[in-house]
């Protein structure tokens, strides 16, 4: 598939049309969606109407925007007015949001065509999409393997060339890990850079929306469109969207890049080798590679799996069968709440709600949640310290290539370890990107992760671009 | 402080979280949540008495908007998505013995 940059250029220049690009996208979806289960809902009619509106506006000579006619897939925890939105949970079956997320409004205002809502782990809790109430998504590179998660559907949509770009959300790695497992580019931006208004909340101090794309430039373009202050999100940073696309070819000359032991330890040998090759490529491009260790990163997993469930247990209290979604009737209101939640939530969501409730409960609050918040302080301080010495950190995105279905479903802790390299960034609120770099076992893609301090997105895209150009071949 | 999670703890937490668990689920969750809490012993064991907790990455201060009337969601559209509504309000089963 052509890139989003090329599609927008061709649609604006009259060499193509939004309707023709949509038809191409829908044909690719029709070819493989039954096999891969990427989309939970396809908005054929809405997409067609939007494409025709874009084409009509172009015919009148109007400037449609940076994503003119570009088909886009939306993770199904992003609200789009009138379009079914489930967060892959039975408890929201049939719900149609009365408003759109700010990111959805921004991509549509820029001329993009929203084709549908992609599969995810229920309420974005998981690393494989196996926790979806509507069946797992399959990895386009090998349908016997998971696509990663929780944004597995959005990663697979881009990997299968169904749409050139997609939006996901990343709370502990839910954009970067599936991007790595599906062989696409995925970025978790600085906390607050992108409005969370209209994102179904999982863990509000960690959640951040970000882009998926087949190449670095498209990811930079999409982030440019969705970033920038939004008065509807009180945690939104006050500044305008940064200039990103114009910096993707800035390179890494003169940069100091930290090859971080804790971001590769425990990964498969082939993943470690890919990270080492990436370091060599960056060095050849003029960066100084510094080997370093940040011991605090080892504490991230435990802190995350107390903080995120604690926030989730509070956020998911709103699913009580009263205001939206399904209700299971019972004799009184408390019994109705309990019957609804028991029938509506899947096992992983129940696990995290209970873990969070426990971590916040009297007698355990200080030992678990309180202690995890202090570890978060240590993590933030550790990042600040290391960024005084280097500009960017380099490591693996995930410990292995995509694994098989069922490999980790009986052991939640093993599944949680899929996020061990991505979690530290979320705790600090910093940005990080996963870029495909080489192939491993079964010819499956490997992702390399680049991390930077808050608002360093332009530098991360530039470094990722160096790796993209090099191609990752061994 | 190490606290092996007991079956009773899980039952109590499930009640607090308004979830009904079968006996088999109680056994499964007790074991699985126990593993996660065992992993968390690495941070439980740290002496962090002097560390200030961080609940939010940037320590933002609260944001308030001007007290200006502006459009909001249409009541009927919101109620149309509710499981039950009556007379312009969300409707629920009886609370504490009242007749509905």
Interface residues (C-beta under 8 A of the other chain):
Chain A: X95 X96 X98 X99 X191 X192 X205 X231 X234 X235 X298 X299 X301 X302 X303 X305 X306 X313 X320 X321 X322 X323 X324 X325 X326 X327 X329 X330 X331 X332 X333 X334 X335 X336 X337 X338 X339 X341 X342 X345 X347 X350 X351 X353 X354 X355 X357 X358 X361 X364 X367 X368 X370 X371 X372 X373 X374 X375 X376 X377 X378 X380 X411 X412 X413 X416 X427 X428 X429 X454
Chain B: X1 X3 X5 X9 X10 X13 X14 X16 X17 X18 X19 X20 X21 X25 X29 X32 X33 X35 X36 X37 X39 X40 X42 X43 X44 X46 X48 X51 X52 X53 X54 X55 X56 X57 X58 X60 X62 X63 X65 X73 X74 X77 X78 X81 X82 X83 X84 X90 X92 X93 X94 X95 X96
